[in-house]
Structures are given as C-alpha cells and as structure tokens.
Amino acid sequence: MSTPMNHEELVELLQEGKIGYLRFVLEGENGQDYLEWCRAHGTDPS
C-alpha cells in the first residue's frame, strides 16, 4: 500500500477541484480507519 499523501497536498488538490471530499478522506492518514468503520457499519464509503 502506498503512503498517505501529505495533508497540505490533499488540501491543495481539494481546493483546486482536482479531487473530491471522498478521495480527500481516503488518501489521508485516516483513510483505512474510515474504510474499516464503513465495513463495520455495513455502509459504502461515500
């Protein structure tokens, strides 16, 4: 698995409209935690 992107890089991409909020979360340091929470709660990441 690749290393999470730097928070500042993600913020810049989000502000430029190159990524959406879901990718912002998934690419960040808490992306795996979010996916695990979604699986535990029977919901799709959105």
N, C-alpha and C positions, 0 to 999 in steps of 0.2 A: 504494500500500500504506500502511496506517496505521502510525503509530509504535508501537513496542513499549510495553506497559504498564510502569509503574514496578514495580520488584521488590517493594517494600513493599505495593503494591496487590494484586499477584498473591498474595503470601503471605497477606494478609488474606482474600482470596476463597477461597483453598485451605483455610485454617483454618476458615472459616465453612461449608465444604462446598458452596460455590456453584460451584466448578469442580473438575475432577479434575486428576490429575498430567499427563496428556497436554496439556490446554489450558494448564496452568501452563508447560510447556516451550514449546509452540507460540507462546504470546502473549509470551514473554520475549524478551530480546535475542538468544538463540541459536536461536530457532525456525527460521529459514531454514537455518542450518547443520545442524540436526537433520534437516530435510526433505531436504536435499541428501545427507546421509550415508545416509538411508534409500533414496533413489533409487540411489545408487552401490552399495549393498549388496543391492539387489533385495528390500527388505522394506517392509512397510507400517508407517507410524507407529502405534504402539500403546502 
